Amino acid sequence: MPHILISGAGRRFGLALVEHFVVQGYQVTAMTRESNLALQDLTHQFPAHINVIECIDYSPDSALQVLQDAGVKNVTVLINNASLFEADKDNQQDAQAQFMNMYKVHMALPATLSHWFAEQFNPAAFKEGVIINLTDIYADNPKPQHMYYSATKAGLENLTKSLAKQLAPAIRVNSIKPGAIKFLPEHSKGEQHAVLKNSLSGVEAGFAALLKTVDYILDNAFVSGTAITVDGGRSIVL
């Protein structure tokens, strides 16, 4: 049975991933900045299938330490989902700190977890390993006022290809580039309408669309080194 490590597992798509896999009986290690009621509820429902580990600052050193302290091993799937979406800061000092923080979350953390994953993966015991990186359509077409977010997600796209080459054939590495999938509660009806108007589907897909893509990557052993866009056609409308 697969053992799946998910970063950014405490909310939104990360939480959806945890629930998606534990209900199927998979072993899940959920890495989050801090635990919450949703993860605690899942732990109570599926105590044999979920292990929640807290990594407060998502720095590479902290991530490696919590993995060691928790005794995490025999992971067969890594999903680098942790993300930080913020508009660019105006103040130069604040902007520099913001950029470094986004680099840490979007590039340094996935790189560190991927190398840790490769070192602990045992190809003699498991058919294959899989790494999935969550990037963004803005990696190709940067979002105005989100330069640092877009740039570091683009870096993660490039890292995906490099890791795919480096770790083949034992480990497959791919990325998923979401568009506007699931609105936040604070998004107004007007904001939602503006986003949906700039897509081909014109609907809010929800996390199910991304979960199907994750399942496709896991099930298809001939998919590696590629990026799959899941955005309802938004990237060709913008």
C-alpha positions, -999 to +999 in steps of 0.1 A: +000+000+000+014+034-009+028+057+018+022+093+007+039+124+022+020+157+015+033+191+023+009+220+030-016+194+042-036+215+066-060+234+043-076+236+009-061+212-017-036+197+008-064+188+031-084+174+002-055+152-007-052+138+028-089+129+030-088+115-006-061+090+003-069+080+039-105+070+029-088+046+004-068+030+032-034+046+021-008+056+047-005+094+048+020+116+064+006+151+065+031+179+069+016+212+080+026+244+097+003+235+125-024+209+131-060+220+130-095+206+138-099+191+103-067+171+105-075+161+140-109+148+129-093+128+102-068+114+127-097+103+149-115+087+120-085+070+105-059+066+133-040+038+116-036+057+083-026+093+091+004+108+108+004+146+112+038+163+115+042+200+122+069+221+104+062+257+116+084+277+092+087+252+062+125+257+061+144+227+047+163+221+079+131+221+100+114+198+075+143+173+077+143+174+114+106+168+119+108+139+094+136+124+115+119+130+148+087+114+136+106+084+122+090+088+087+102+062+063+091+039+034+074+068+016+065+059-020+048+091-031+057+127-024+033+156-032+049+190-028+018+211-023+029+238+002+024+272-012+024+309-004+003+332-025+007+369-018+008+401-039+042+417-042+053+440-014+059+476-023+087+483+002+121+470-012+131+455+022+098+438+026+098+426-010+132+410-006+121+391+025+090+381+007+109+367-022+132+347+000+102+333+018+085+322-014+118+307-027+120+287+006+084+274+003+082+269-035+117+257-043+141+250-014+115+229+005+104+208-025+141+203-035+150+192+000+120+169+004+126+154-031+162+145-023+152+131+011+125+111-007+150+097-032+175+087-005+149+068+016+131+052-014+139+015-018+134+004-055+139-032-044+109-031-022+086-009-043+078-009-080+083+028-084+084+061-066+064+092-076+069+129-070+042+154-079+049+192-076+020+217-075+029+247-095+006+273-112-004+285-147+013+318-137+047+300-140+043+304-178+023+337-179+032+357-147+004+373-128+007+411-125+017+422-090+026+386-082+061+385-097+078+366-068+051+340-066+051+335-104+089+333-106+094+308-078+066+286-092+084+287-125+115+276-107+096+247-093+085+238-129+122+237-140+131+217-108+105+191-118+122+185-151+156+183-136+145+158-109+127+137-135+160+133-154+181+128-123+158+102-105+147+081-135+138+054-139+131+044-103+112+077-095+088+095-118+085+133-113+057+155-127+040+187-120+004+199-120-004+235-130-037+246-116-057+277-125-085+291-105-099+259-091-116+267-058-126+302-046-119+314-011-148+325+011-137+361+009-140+362-029-170+383-039-195+373-065-180+400-088-145+386-084-158+351-091-176+362-122-145+380-135-124+349-131-149+325-146-155+348-176-118+344-184-119+307-188-132+283-214-152+261-190-169+290-171-173+269-140-156+265-106-143+230-108-134+224-072-106+202-059-120+171-076-105+181-109-070+182-093-075+149-074-084+132-107-051+145-122-031+132-092-048+098-096-040+098-133-003+105-127-001+077-100-018+052-123+001+059-155+036+046-153+045+062-187+041+098-175+073+115-163+090+149-167+058+166-178+034+194-166-003+189-167-024+221-168-058+219-150-074+253-154-106+250-175-087+267-204-080+299-184-043+300-194-051+305-231-077+331-224-056+354-202 
